Amino acid sequence: AGSDGTPGAEGLSGLARAFFYAGARAILVSHWPVDDYAASVLTTGMLDRMYAPDARGRAVALQQSTLDILDDTSEDRFAHPRIWAPFVV
């Protein structure tokens, strides 16, 4: 997760920073608690796009997966920013 929102706090949680210290080149974090189902849909879509033959990078994969969620009319809740906005790479 991202930071806890405390004024003056670091931008990433201790867990997120630990992944970087351990050698991760990138991580997907959220800035606030997320809907489990929506997070599953978004991350699965992002990973599918990252490993597709025409992949264009992590940020584009996240953007495209977010747009897919916004276009999904089967779930009204997907239109609300609390569902798709907390994620950053």
PDB file with one MODEL, atoms N, CA, C and O in Angstrom:
MODEL        1
ATOM      1  N   ALA A   1       0.838  -1.187   0.000  1.00  0.00           N
ATOM      2  CA  ALA A   1       0.000   0.000   0.000  1.00  0.00           C
ATOM      3  C   ALA A   1       0.872   1.235   0.000  1.00  0.00           C
ATOM      4  O   ALA A   1       2.052   1.194   0.346  1.00  0.00           O
ATOM      5  N   GLY A   2       0.262   2.322  -0.394  1.00  0.00           N
ATOM      6  CA  GLY A   2       0.949   3.600  -0.328  1.00  0.00           C
ATOM      7  C   GLY A   2       1.044   4.030   1.123  1.00  0.00           C
ATOM      8  O   GLY A   2       0.860   3.217   2.029  1.00  0.00           O
ATOM      9  N   SER A   3       1.327   5.292   1.346  1.00  0.00           N
ATOM     10  CA  SER A   3       1.458   5.781   2.717  1.00  0.00           C
ATOM     11  C   SER A   3       0.105   5.768   3.419  1.00  0.00           C
ATOM     12  O   SER A   3      -0.939   5.590   2.791  1.00  0.00           O
ATOM     13  N   ASP A   4       0.147   5.961   4.730  1.00  0.00           N
ATOM     14  CA  ASP A   4      -1.094   5.958   5.507  1.00  0.00           C
ATOM     15  C   ASP A   4      -1.806   7.303   5.488  1.00  0.00           C
ATOM     16  O   ASP A   4      -2.852   7.450   6.120  1.00  0.00           O
ATOM     17  N   GLY A   5      -1.268   8.283   4.782  1.00  0.00           N
ATOM     18  CA  GLY A   5      -1.913   9.581   4.656  1.00  0.00           C
ATOM     19  C   GLY A   5      -1.563  10.562   5.752  1.00  0.00           C
ATOM     20  O   GLY A   5      -2.059  11.689   5.745  1.00  0.00           O
ATOM     21  N   THR A   6      -0.726  10.169   6.690  1.00  0.00           N
ATOM     22  CA  THR A   6      -0.309  11.071   7.751  1.00  0.00           C
ATOM     23  C   THR A   6       0.505  12.214   7.146  1.00  0.00           C
ATOM     24  O   THR A   6       1.424  11.967   6.365  1.00  0.00           O
ATOM     25  N   PRO A   7       0.179  13.466   7.498  1.00  0.00           N
ATOM     26  CA  PRO A   7       0.970  14.582   6.969  1.00  0.00           C
ATOM     27  C   PRO A   7       2.457  14.399   7.268  1.00  0.00           C
ATOM     28  O   PRO A   7       2.840  14.103   8.400  1.00  0.00           O
ATOM     29  N   GLY A   8       3.280  14.578   6.250  1.00  0.00           N
ATOM     30  CA  GLY A   8       4.718  14.419   6.403  1.00  0.00           C
ATOM     31  C   GLY A   8       5.202  12.989   6.300  1.00  0.00           C
ATOM     32  O   GLY A   8       6.402  12.735   6.404  1.00  0.00           O
ATOM     33  N   ALA A   9       4.285  12.044   6.097  1.00  0.00           N
ATOM     34  CA  ALA A   9       4.664  10.629   6.009  1.00  0.00           C
ATOM     35  C   ALA A   9       5.357  10.349   4.678  1.00  0.00           C
ATOM     36  O   ALA A   9       5.236  11.115   3.722  1.00  0.00           O
ATOM     37  N   GLU A  10       6.072   9.256   4.641  1.00  0.00           N
ATOM     38  CA  GLU A  10       6.692   8.804   3.399  1.00  0.00           C
ATOM     39  C   GLU A  10       5.610   8.510   2.373  1.00  0.00           C
ATOM     40  O   GLU A  10       4.459   8.274   2.737  1.00  0.00           O
ATOM     41  N   GLY A  11       5.969   8.523   1.086  1.00  0.00           N
ATOM     42  CA  GLY A  11       5.010   8.256   0.023  1.00  0.00           C
ATOM     43  C   GLY A  11       4.617   6.797  -0.083  1.00  0.00           C
ATOM     44  O   GLY A  11       3.571   6.481  -0.651  1.00  0.00           O
ATOM     45  N   LEU A  12       5.433   5.902   0.453  1.00  0.00           N
ATOM     46  CA  LEU A  12       5.150   4.470   0.392  1.00  0.00           C
ATOM     47  C   LEU A  12       5.168   3.888   1.799  1.00  0.00           C
ATOM     48  O   LEU A  12       5.861   4.389   2.685  1.00  0.00           O
ATOM     49  N   SER A  13       4.400   2.830   1.987  1.00  0.00           N
ATOM     50  CA  SER A  13       4.408   2.140   3.276  1.00  0.00           C
ATOM     51  C   SER A  13       5.742   1.427   3.455  1.00  0.00           C
ATOM     52  O   SER A  13       6.518   1.292   2.509  1.00  0.00           O
ATOM     53  N   GLY A  14       5.995   0.980   4.662  1.00  0.00           N
ATOM     54  CA  GLY A  14       7.216   0.232   4.929  1.00  0.00           C
ATOM     55  C   GLY A  14       7.303  -1.033   4.098  1.00  0.00           C
ATOM     56  O   GLY A  14       8.388  -1.408   3.655  1.00  0.00           O
ATOM     57  N   LEU A  15       6.183  -1.693   3.882  1.00  0.00           N
ATOM     58  CA  LEU A  15       6.179  -2.912   3.080  1.00  0.00           C
ATOM     59  C   LEU A  15       6.555  -2.607   1.636  1.00  0.00           C
ATOM     60  O   LEU A  15       7.356  -3.324   1.036  1.00  0.00           O
ATOM     61  N   ALA A  16       5.984  -1.553   1.080  1.00  0.00           N
ATOM     62  CA  ALA A  16       6.300  -1.184  -0.300  1.00  0.00           C
ATOM     63  C   ALA A  16       7.777  -0.823  -0.428  1.00  0.00           C
ATOM     64  O   ALA A  16       8.437  -1.250  -1.376  1.00  0.00           O
ATOM     65  N   ARG A  17       8.299  -0.047   0.508  1.00  0.00           N
ATOM     66  CA  ARG A  17       9.724   0.311   0.475  1.00  0.00           C
ATOM     67  C   ARG A  17      10.598  -0.935   0.585  1.00  0.00           C
ATOM     68  O   ARG A  17      11.644  -1.021  -0.059  1.00  0.00           O
ATOM     69  N   ALA A  18      10.173  -1.899   1.398  1.00  0.00           N
ATOM     70  CA  ALA A  18      10.953  -3.125   1.571  1.00  0.00           C
ATOM     71  C   ALA A  18      11.115  -3.871   0.252  1.00  0.00           C
ATOM     72  O   ALA A  18      12.175  -4.438  -0.011  1.00  0.00           O
ATOM     73  N   PHE A  19      10.078  -3.876  -0.579  1.00  0.00           N
ATOM     74  CA  PHE A  19      10.197  -4.523  -1.889  1.00  0.00           C
ATOM     75  C   PHE A  19      11.261  -3.835  -2.737  1.00  0.00           C
ATOM     76  O   PHE A  19      12.042  -4.502  -3.414  1.00  0.00           O
ATOM     77  N   PHE A  20      11.296  -2.507  -2.703  1.00  0.00           N
ATOM     78  CA  PHE A  20      12.327  -1.782  -3.454  1.00  0.00           C
ATOM     79  C   PHE A  20      13.715  -2.085  -2.904  1.00  0.00           C
ATOM     80  O   PHE A  20      14.650  -2.316  -3.670  1.00  0.00           O
ATOM     81  N   TYR A  21      13.855  -2.085  -1.585  1.00  0.00           N
ATOM     82  CA  TYR A  21      15.151  -2.387  -0.975  1.00  0.00           C
ATOM     83  C   TYR A  21      15.600  -3.805  -1.319  1.00  0.00           C
ATOM     84  O   TYR A  21      16.797  -4.079  -1.397  1.00  0.00           O
ATOM     85  N   ALA A  22      14.640  -4.701  -1.522  1.00  0.00           N
ATOM     86  CA  ALA A  22      14.959  -6.089  -1.856  1.00  0.00           C
ATOM     87  C   ALA A  22      15.259  -6.276  -3.341  1.00  0.00           C
ATOM     88  O   ALA A  22      15.601  -7.377  -3.772  1.00  0.00           O
ATOM     89  N   GLY A  23      15.130  -5.203  -4.126  1.00  0.00           N
ATOM     90  CA  GLY A  23      15.505  -5.300  -5.531  1.00  0.00           C
ATOM     91  C   GLY A  23      14.380  -5.198  -6.532  1.00  0.00           C
ATOM     92  O   GLY A  23      14.629  -5.270  -7.736  1.00  0.00           O
ATOM     93  N   ALA A  24      13.147  -5.032  -6.081  1.00  0.00           N
ATOM     94  CA  ALA A  24      12.038  -4.890  -7.034  1.00  0.00           C
ATOM     95  C   ALA A  24      12.245  -3.623  -7.858  1.00  0.00           C
ATOM     96  O   ALA A  24      12.613  -2.579  -7.319  1.00  0.00           O
ATOM     97  N   ARG A  25      12.010  -3.718  -9.151  1.00  0.00           N
ATOM     98  CA  ARG A  25      12.166  -2.552 -10.026  1.00  0.00           C
ATOM     99  C   ARG A  25      10.897  -1.718 -10.083  1.00  0.00           C
ATOM    100  O   ARG A  25      10.945  -0.530 -10.403  1.00  0.00           O
ATOM    101  N   ALA A  26       9.772  -2.329  -9.777  1.00  0.00           N
ATOM    102  CA  ALA A  26       8.493  -1.611  -9.784  1.00  0.00           C
ATOM    103  C   ALA A  26       7.509  -2.377  -8.907  1.00  0.00           C
ATOM    104  O   ALA A  26       7.612  -3.594  -8.749  1.00  0.00           O
ATOM    105  N   ILE A  27       6.563  -1.651  -8.346  1.00  0.00           N
ATOM    106  CA  ILE A  27       5.489  -2.272  -7.572  1.00  0.00           C
ATOM    107  C   ILE A  27       4.185  -1.552  -7.880  1.00  0.00           C
ATOM    108  O   ILE A  27       4.179  -0.378  -8.250  1.00  0.00           O
ATOM    109  N   LEU A  28       3.099  -2.264  -7.725  1.00  0.00           N
ATOM    110  CA  LEU A  28       1.764  -1.687  -7.854  1.00  0.00           C
ATOM    111  C   LEU A  28       1.253  -1.467  -6.437  1.00  0.00           C
ATOM    112  O   LEU A  28       1.144  -2.414  -5.658  1.00  0.00           O
ATOM    113  N   VAL A  29       0.942  -0.223  -6.102  1.00  0.00           N
ATOM    114  CA  VAL A  29       0.444   0.094  -4.763  1.00  0.00           C
ATOM    115  C   VAL A  29      -0.881   0.823  -4.877  1.00  0.00           C
ATOM    116  O   VAL A  29      -1.238   1.347  -5.932  1.00  0.00           O
ATOM    117  N   SER A  30      -1.600   0.844  -3.767  1.00  0.00           N
ATOM    118  CA  SER A  30      -2.846   1.612  -3.709  1.00  0.00           C
ATOM    119  C   SER A  30      -2.700   2.680  -2.634  1.00  0.00           C
ATOM    120  O   SER A  30      -2.010   2.482  -1.634  1.00  0.00           O
ATOM    121  N   HIS A  31      -3.352   3.801  -2.852  1.00  0.00           N
ATOM    122  CA  HIS A  31      -3.278   4.901  -1.901  1.00  0.00           C
ATOM    123  C   HIS A  31      -4.321   4.798  -0.797  1.00  0.00           C
ATOM    124  O   HIS A  31      -4.254   5.545   0.179  1.00  0.00           O
ATOM    125  N   TRP A  32      -5.276   3.894  -0.929  1.00  0.00           N
ATOM    126  CA  TRP A  32      -6.290   3.688   0.106  1.00  0.00           C
ATOM    127  C   TRP A  32      -6.836   2.279  -0.041  1.00  0.00           C
ATOM    128  O   TRP A  32      -6.597   1.630  -1.059  1.00  0.00           O
ATOM    129  N   PRO A  33      -7.576   1.784   0.974  1.00  0.00           N
ATOM    130  CA  PRO A  33      -8.145   0.431   0.885  1.00  0.00           C
ATOM    131  C   PRO A  33      -9.013   0.294  -0.368  1.00  0.00           C
ATOM    132  O   PRO A  33      -9.713   1.225  -0.765  1.00  0.00           O
ATOM    133  N   VAL A  34      -8.948  -0.880  -0.974  1.00  0.00           N
ATOM    134  CA  VAL A  34      -9.633  -1.086  -2.250  1.00  0.00           C
ATOM    135  C   VAL A  34     -10.662  -2.201  -2.166  1.00  0.00           C
ATOM    136  O   VAL A  34     -10.610  -3.050  -1.276  1.00  0.00           O
ATOM    137  N   ASP A  35     -11.586  -2.182  -3.096  1.00  0.00           N
ATOM    138  CA  ASP A  35     -12.580  -3.239  -3.270  1.00  0.00           C
ATOM    139  C   ASP A  35     -11.847  -4.480  -3.788  1.00  0.00           C
ATOM    140  O   ASP A  35     -11.166  -4.412  -4.811  1.00  0.00           O
ATOM    141  N   ASP A  36     -11.980  -5.607  -3.092  1.00  0.00           N
ATOM    142  CA  ASP A  36     -11.238  -6.816  -3.457  1.00  0.00           C
ATOM    143  C   ASP A  36     -11.523  -7.280  -4.878  1.00  0.00           C
ATOM    144  O   ASP A  36     -10.600  -7.603  -5.626  1.00  0.00           O
ATOM    145  N   TYR A  37     -12.792  -7.315  -5.249  1.00  0.00           N
ATOM    146  CA  TYR A  37     -13.147  -7.793  -6.586  1.00  0.00           C
ATOM    147  C   TYR A  37     -12.590  -6.868  -7.662  1.00  0.00           C
ATOM    148  O   TYR A  37     -12.012  -7.330  -8.645  1.00  0.00           O
ATOM    149  N   ALA A  38     -12.762  -5.580  -7.479  1.00  0.00           N
ATOM    150  CA  ALA A  38     -12.262  -4.617  -8.464  1.00  0.00           C
ATOM    151  C   ALA A  38     -10.740  -4.691  -8.571  1.00  0.00           C
ATOM    152  O   ALA A  38     -10.192  -4.608  -9.670  1.00  0.00           O
ATOM    153  N   ALA A  39     -10.057  -4.847  -7.438  1.00  0.00           N
ATOM    154  CA  ALA A  39      -8.599  -4.967  -7.458  1.00  0.00           C
ATOM    155  C   ALA A  39      -8.173  -6.209  -8.230  1.00  0.00           C
ATOM    156  O   ALA A  39      -7.191  -6.179  -8.972  1.00  0.00           O
ATOM    157  N   SER A  40      -8.911  -7.294  -8.055  1.00  0.00           N
ATOM    158  CA  SER A  40      -8.615  -8.521  -8.787  1.00  0.00           C
ATOM    159  C   SER A  40      -8.791  -8.327 -10.290  1.00  0.00           C
ATOM    160  O   SER A  40      -7.949  -8.751 -11.081  1.00  0.00           O
ATOM    161  N   VAL A  41      -9.882  -7.690 -10.672  1.00  0.00           N
ATOM    162  CA  VAL A  41     -10.145  -7.437 -12.096  1.00  0.00           C
ATOM    163  C   VAL A  41      -9.067  -6.528 -12.677  1.00  0.00           C
ATOM    164  O   VAL A  41      -8.540  -6.794 -13.757  1.00  0.00           O
ATOM    165  N   LEU A  42      -8.743  -5.458 -11.961  1.00  0.00           N
ATOM    166  CA  LEU A  42      -7.759  -4.505 -12.463  1.00  0.00           C
ATOM    167  C   LEU A  42      -6.370  -5.129 -12.576  1.00  0.00           C
ATOM    168  O   LEU A  42      -5.704  -4.969 -13.600  1.00  0.00           O
ATOM    169  N   THR A  43      -5.928  -5.834 -11.545  1.00  0.00           N
ATOM    170  CA  THR A  43      -4.576  -6.390 -11.590  1.00  0.00           C
ATOM    171  C   THR A  43      -4.465  -7.523 -12.602  1.00  0.00           C
ATOM    172  O   THR A  43      -3.441  -7.651 -13.274  1.00  0.00           O
ATOM    173  N   THR A  44      -5.494  -8.340 -12.719  1.00  0.00           N
ATOM    174  CA  THR A  44      -5.473  -9.401 -13.727  1.00  0.00           C
ATOM    175  C   THR A  44      -5.401  -8.804 -15.124  1.00  0.00           C
ATOM    176  O   THR A  44      -4.628  -9.262 -15.965  1.00  0.00           O
ATOM    177  N   GLY A  45      -6.212  -7.779 -15.368  1.00  0.00           N
ATOM    178  CA  GLY A  45      -6.173  -7.104 -16.665  1.00  0.00           C
ATOM    179  C   GLY A  45      -4.829  -6.470 -16.936  1.00  0.00           C
ATOM    180  O   GLY A  45      -4.324  -6.523 -18.058  1.00  0.00           O
ATOM    181  N   MET A  46      -4.246  -5.870 -15.914  1.00  0.00           N
ATOM    182  CA  MET A  46      -2.938  -5.237 -16.076  1.00  0.00           C
ATOM    183  C   MET A  46      -1.869  -6.270 -16.419  1.00  0.00           C
ATOM    184  O   MET A  46      -1.071  -6.063 -17.333  1.00  0.00           O
ATOM    185  N   LEU A  47      -1.854  -7.375 -15.691  1.00  0.00           N
ATOM    186  CA  LEU A  47      -0.855  -8.413 -15.960  1.00  0.00           C
ATOM    187  C   LEU A  47      -1.039  -9.027 -17.340  1.00  0.00           C
ATOM    188  O   LEU A  47      -0.059  -9.293 -18.036  1.00  0.00           O
ATOM    189  N   ASP A  48      -2.286  -9.254 -17.742  1.00  0.00           N
ATOM    190  CA  ASP A  48      -2.539  -9.769 -19.089  1.00  0.00           C
ATOM    191  C   ASP A  48      -1.947  -8.835 -20.135  1.00  0.00           C
ATOM    192  O   ASP A  48      -1.335  -9.290 -21.102  1.00  0.00           O
ATOM    193  N   ARG A  49      -2.125  -7.539 -19.946  1.00  0.00           N
ATOM    194  CA  ARG A  49      -1.606  -6.559 -20.906  1.00  0.00           C
ATOM    195  C   ARG A  49      -0.086  -6.448 -20.838  1.00  0.00           C
ATOM    196  O   ARG A  49       0.562  -6.237 -21.863  1.00  0.00           O
ATOM    197  N   MET A  50       0.488  -6.585 -19.652  1.00  0.00           N
ATOM    198  CA  MET A  50       1.945  -6.497 -19.517  1.00  0.00           C
ATOM    199  C   MET A  50       2.652  -7.629 -20.246  1.00  0.00           C
ATOM    200  O   MET A  50       3.753  -7.446 -20.766  1.00  0.00           O
ATOM    201  N   TYR A  51       2.025  -8.795 -20.285  1.00  0.00           N
ATOM    202  CA  TYR A  51       2.662  -9.953 -20.890  1.00  0.00           C
ATOM    203  C   TYR A  51       2.117 -10.284 -22.272  1.00  0.00           C
ATOM    204  O   TYR A  51       2.417 -11.346 -22.818  1.00  0.00           O
ATOM    205  N   ALA A  52       1.332  -9.400 -22.833  1.00  0.00           N
ATOM    206  CA  ALA A  52       0.823  -9.579 -24.197  1.00  0.00           C
ATOM    207  C   ALA A  52       1.962  -9.317 -25.187  1.00  0.00           C
ATOM    208  O   ALA A  52       2.891  -8.570 -24.881  1.00  0.00           O
ATOM    209  N   PRO A  53       1.891  -9.928 -26.369  1.00  0.00           N
ATOM    210  CA  PRO A  53       2.946  -9.720 -27.367  1.00  0.00           C
ATOM    211  C   PRO A  53       3.156  -8.246 -27.737  1.00  0.00           C
ATOM    212  O   PRO A  53       4.270  -7.850 -28.078  1.00  0.00           O
ATOM    213  N   ASP A  54       2.108  -7.443 -27.673  1.00  0.00           N
ATOM    214  CA  ASP A  54       2.220  -6.026 -28.042  1.00  0.00           C
ATOM    215  C   ASP A  54       2.321  -5.119 -26.812  1.00  0.00           C
ATOM    216  O   ASP A  54       1.921  -3.956 -26.868  1.00  0.00           O
ATOM    217  N   ALA A  55       2.849  -5.641 -25.706  1.00  0.00           N
ATOM    218  CA  ALA A  55       2.925  -4.892 -24.447  1.00  0.00           C
ATOM    219  C   ALA A  55       3.714  -3.601 -24.619  1.00  0.00           C
ATOM    220  O   ALA A  55       4.705  -3.545 -25.347  1.00  0.00           O
ATOM    221  N   ARG A  56       3.239  -2.553 -23.920  1.00  0.00           N
ATOM    222  CA  ARG A  56       3.895  -1.245 -24.018  1.00  0.00           C
ATOM    223  C   ARG A  56       4.351  -0.717 -22.665  1.00  0.00           C
ATOM    224  O   ARG A  56       4.594   0.482 -22.522  1.00  0.00           O
ATOM    225  N   GLY A  57       4.469  -1.579 -21.683  1.00  0.00           N
ATOM    226  CA  GLY A  57       4.987  -1.157 -20.387  1.00  0.00           C
ATOM    227  C   GLY A  57       3.951  -1.202 -19.277  1.00  0.00           C
ATOM    228  O   GLY A  57       2.749  -1.319 -19.517  1.00  0.00           O
ATOM    229  N   ARG A  58       4.457  -1.107 -18.054  1.00  0.00           N
ATOM    230  CA  ARG A  58       3.607  -1.226 -16.867  1.00  0.00           C
ATOM    231  C   ARG A  58       2.563  -0.122 -16.773  1.00  0.00           C
ATOM    232  O   ARG A  58       1.385  -0.388 -16.534  1.00  0.00           O
ATOM    233  N   ALA A  59       3.002   1.116 -16.962  1.00  0.00           N
ATOM    234  CA  ALA A  59       2.079   2.245 -16.801  1.00  0.00           C
ATOM    235  C   ALA A  59       0.953   2.191 -17.824  1.00  0.00           C
ATOM    236  O   ALA A  59      -0.202   2.461 -17.497  1.00  0.00           O
ATOM    237  N   VAL A  60       1.288   1.843 -19.058  1.00  0.00           N
ATOM    238  CA  VAL A  60       0.265   1.739 -20.104  1.00  0.00           C
ATOM    239  C   VAL A  60      -0.666   0.572 -19.794  1.00  0.00           C
ATOM    240  O   VAL A  60      -1.874   0.675 -20.005  1.00  0.00           O
ATOM    241  N   ALA A  61      -0.121  -0.530 -19.298  1.00  0.00           N
ATOM    242  CA  ALA A  61      -0.955  -1.683 -18.932  1.00  0.00           C
ATOM    243  C   ALA A  61      -1.942  -1.306 -17.830  1.00  0.00           C
ATOM    244  O   ALA A  61      -3.109  -1.694 -17.881  1.00  0.00           O
ATOM    245  N   LEU A  62      -1.480  -0.553 -16.836  1.00  0.00           N
ATOM    246  CA  LEU A  62      -2.380  -0.095 -15.772  1.00  0.00           C
ATOM    247  C   LEU A  62      -3.437   0.848 -16.337  1.00  0.00           C
ATOM    248  O   LEU A  62      -4.616   0.737 -16.002  1.00  0.00           O
ATOM    249  N   GLN A  63      -3.019   1.763 -17.184  1.00  0.00           N
ATOM    250  CA  GLN A  63      -3.970   2.705 -17.788  1.00  0.00           C
ATOM    251  C   GLN A  63      -5.034   1.963 -18.593  1.00  0.00           C
ATOM    252  O   GLN A  63      -6.223   2.258 -18.467  1.00  0.00           O
ATOM    253  N   GLN A  64      -4.619   1.010 -19.412  1.00  0.00           N
ATOM    254  CA  GLN A  64      -5.571   0.275 -20.243  1.00  0.00           C
ATOM    255  C   GLN A  64      -6.509  -0.576 -19.393  1.00  0.00           C
ATOM    256  O   GLN A  64      -7.699  -0.675 -19.692  1.00  0.00           O
ATOM    257  N   SER A  65      -5.987  -1.184 -18.346  1.00  0.00           N
ATOM    258  CA  SER A  65      -6.832  -1.980 -17.457  1.00  0.00           C
ATOM    259  C   SER A  65      -7.844  -1.090 -16.730  1.00  0.00           C
ATOM    260  O   SER A  65      -8.995  -1.479 -16.532  1.00  0.00           O
ATOM    261  N   THR A  66      -7.406   0.098 -16.338  1.00  0.00           N
ATOM    262  CA  THR A  66      -8.317   1.058 -15.708  1.00  0.00           C
ATOM    263  C   THR A  66      -9.415   1.467 -16.675  1.00  0.00           C
ATOM    264  O   THR A  66     -10.583   1.543 -16.292  1.00  0.00           O
ATOM    265  N   LEU A  67      -9.054   1.730 -17.916  1.00  0.00           N
ATOM    266  CA  LEU A  67     -10.057   2.095 -18.922  1.00  0.00           C
ATOM    267  C   LEU A  67     -11.034   0.948 -19.163  1.00  0.00           C
ATOM    268  O   LEU A  67     -12.223   1.180 -19.385  1.00  0.00           O
ATOM    269  N   ASP A  68     -10.537  -0.290 -19.119  1.00  0.00           N
ATOM    270  CA  ASP A  68     -11.429  -1.450 -19.260  1.00  0.00           C
ATOM    271  C   ASP A  68     -12.467  -1.472 -18.135  1.00  0.00           C
ATOM    272  O   ASP A  68     -13.643  -1.746 -18.375  1.00  0.00           O
ATOM    273  N   ILE A  69     -12.030  -1.183 -16.917  1.00  0.00           N
ATOM    274  CA  ILE A  69     -12.957  -1.150 -15.779  1.00  0.00           C
ATOM    275  C   ILE A  69     -13.992  -0.050 -15.975  1.00  0.00           C
ATOM    276  O   ILE A  69     -15.180  -0.257 -15.729  1.00  0.00           O
ATOM    277  N   LEU A  70     -13.541   1.111 -16.415  1.00  0.00           N
ATOM    278  CA  LEU A  70     -14.473   2.222 -16.638  1.00  0.00           C
ATOM    279  C   LEU A  70     -15.482   1.902 -17.731  1.00  0.00           C
ATOM    280  O   LEU A  70     -16.620   2.370 -17.682  1.00  0.00           O
ATOM    281  N   ASP A  71     -15.074   1.111 -18.714  1.00  0.00           N
ATOM    282  CA  ASP A  71     -15.967   0.738 -19.815  1.00  0.00           C
ATOM    283  C   ASP A  71     -16.907  -0.406 -19.455  1.00  0.00           C
ATOM    284  O   ASP A  71     -17.858  -0.673 -20.191  1.00  0.00           O
ATOM    285  N   ASP A  72     -16.661  -1.088 -18.336  1.00  0.00           N
ATOM    286  CA  ASP A  72     -17.463  -2.244 -17.925  1.00  0.00           C
ATOM    287  C   ASP A  72     -18.794  -1.767 -17.343  1.00  0.00           C
ATOM    288  O   ASP A  72     -18.844  -1.281 -16.213  1.00  0.00           O
ATOM    289  N   THR A  73     -19.854  -1.905 -18.106  1.00  0.00           N
ATOM    290  CA  THR A  73     -21.175  -1.453 -17.653  1.00  0.00           C
ATOM    291  C   THR A  73     -21.905  -2.506 -16.814  1.00  0.00           C
ATOM    292  O   THR A  73     -22.998  -2.242 -16.313  1.00  0.00           O
ATOM    293  N   SER A  74     -21.317  -3.690 -16.656  1.00  0.00           N
ATOM    294  CA  SER A  74     -21.965  -4.732 -15.857  1.00  0.00           C
ATOM    295  C   SER A  74     -21.859  -4.448 -14.355  1.00  0.00           C
ATOM    296  O   SER A  74     -22.612  -5.017 -13.564  1.00  0.00           O
ATOM    297  N   GLU A  75     -20.940  -3.581 -13.963  1.00  0.00           N
ATOM    298  CA  GLU A  75     -20.741  -3.228 -12.551  1.00  0.00           C
ATOM    299  C   GLU A  75     -20.832  -1.712 -12.404  1.00  0.00           C
ATOM    300  O   GLU A  75     -19.887  -0.998 -12.739  1.00  0.00           O
ATOM    301  N   ASP A  76     -21.963  -1.219 -11.904  1.00  0.00           N
ATOM    302  CA  ASP A  76     -22.134   0.227 -11.725  1.00  0.00           C
ATOM    303  C   ASP A  76     -21.058   0.829 -10.822  1.00  0.00           C
ATOM    304  O   ASP A  76     -20.618   1.959 -11.037  1.00  0.00           O
ATOM    305  N   ARG A  77     -20.640   0.070  -9.819  1.00  0.00           N
ATOM    306  CA  ARG A  77     -19.660   0.604  -8.872  1.00  0.00           C
ATOM    307  C   ARG A  77     -18.309   0.888  -9.518  1.00  0.00           C
ATOM    308  O   ARG A  77     -17.530   1.681  -8.989  1.00  0.00           O
ATOM    309  N   PHE A  78     -18.020   0.254 -10.653  1.00  0.00           N
ATOM    310  CA  PHE A  78     -16.740   0.479 -11.325  1.00  0.00           C
ATOM    311  C   PHE A  78     -16.590   1.911 -11.824  1.00  0.00           C
ATOM    312  O   PHE A  78     -15.470   2.355 -12.077  1.00  0.00           O
ATOM    313  N   ALA A  79     -17.685   2.637 -11.969  1.00  0.00           N
ATOM    314  CA  ALA A  79     -17.616   4.017 -12.455  1.00  0.00           C
ATOM    315  C   ALA A  79     -17.050   4.969 -11.402  1.00  0.00           C
ATOM    316  O   ALA A  79     -16.560   6.043 -11.751  1.00  0.00           O
ATOM    317  N   HIS A  80     -17.105   4.603 -10.139  1.00  0.00           N
ATOM    318  CA  HIS A  80     -16.668   5.497  -9.065  1.00  0.00           C
ATOM    319  C   HIS A  80     -15.139   5.478  -8.932  1.00  0.00           C
ATOM    320  O   HIS A  80     -14.535   4.406  -8.949  1.00  0.00           O
ATOM    321  N   PRO A  81     -14.513   6.646  -8.801  1.00  0.00           N
ATOM    322  CA  PRO A  81     -13.053   6.710  -8.689  1.00  0.00           C
ATOM    323  C   PRO A  81     -12.466   5.925  -7.519  1.00  0.00           C
ATOM    324  O   PRO A  81     -11.304   5.524  -7.581  1.00  0.00           O
ATOM    325  N   ARG A  82     -13.232   5.696  -6.458  1.00  0.00           N
ATOM    326  CA  ARG A  82     -12.675   4.927  -5.340  1.00  0.00           C
ATOM    327  C   ARG A  82     -12.311   3.508  -5.763  1.00  0.00           C
ATOM    328  O   ARG A  82     -11.523   2.841  -5.092  1.00  0.00           O
ATOM    329  N   ILE A  83     -12.879   3.048  -6.866  1.00  0.00           N
ATOM    330  CA  ILE A  83     -12.606   1.702  -7.370  1.00  0.00           C
ATOM    331  C   ILE A  83     -11.309   1.654  -8.171  1.00  0.00           C
ATOM    332  O   ILE A  83     -10.499   0.748  -7.976  1.00  0.00           O
ATOM    333  N   TRP A  84     -11.104   2.602  -9.057  1.00  0.00           N
ATOM    334  CA  TRP A  84      -9.979   2.523  -9.990  1.00  0.00           C
ATOM    335  C   TRP A  84      -8.864   3.529  -9.744  1.00  0.00           C
ATOM    336  O   TRP A  84      -7.759   3.343 -10.254  1.00  0.00           O
ATOM    337  N   ALA A  85      -9.112   4.581  -8.984  1.00  0.00           N
ATOM    338  CA  ALA A  85      -8.123   5.653  -8.833  1.00  0.00           C
ATOM    339  C   ALA A  85      -6.979   5.395  -7.846  1.00  0.00           C
ATOM    340  O   ALA A  85      -5.954   6.067  -7.957  1.00  0.00           O
ATOM    341  N   PRO A  86      -7.086   4.472  -6.893  1.00  0.00           N
ATOM    342  CA  PRO A  86      -6.018   4.386  -5.895  1.00  0.00           C
ATOM    343  C   PRO A  86      -4.721   3.750  -6.380  1.00  0.00           C
ATOM    344  O   PRO A  86      -3.714   3.798  -5.673  1.00  0.00           O
ATOM    345  N   PHE A  87      -4.722   3.162  -7.557  1.00  0.00           N
ATOM    346  CA  PHE A  87      -3.572   2.370  -7.994  1.00  0.00           C
ATOM    347  C   PHE A  87      -2.520   3.189  -8.737  1.00  0.00           C
ATOM    348  O   PHE A  87      -2.844   4.015  -9.590  1.00  0.00           O
ATOM    349  N   VAL A  88      -1.259   2.945  -8.396  1.00  0.00           N
ATOM    350  CA  VAL A  88      -0.127   3.541  -9.109  1.00  0.00           C
ATOM    351  C   VAL A  88       0.977   2.497  -9.233  1.00  0.00           C
ATOM    352  O   VAL A  88       1.099   1.596  -8.403  1.00  0.00           O
ATOM    353  N   VAL A  89       1.769   2.636 -10.275  1.00  0.00           N
ATOM    354  CA  VAL A  89       2.926   1.753 -10.480  1.00  0.00           C
ATOM    355  C   VAL A  89       4.169   2.528 -10.099  1.00  0.00           C
ATOM    356  O   VAL A  89       5.277   1.998 -10.185  1.00  0.00           O
TER     357      VAL A  89
ENDMDL
END
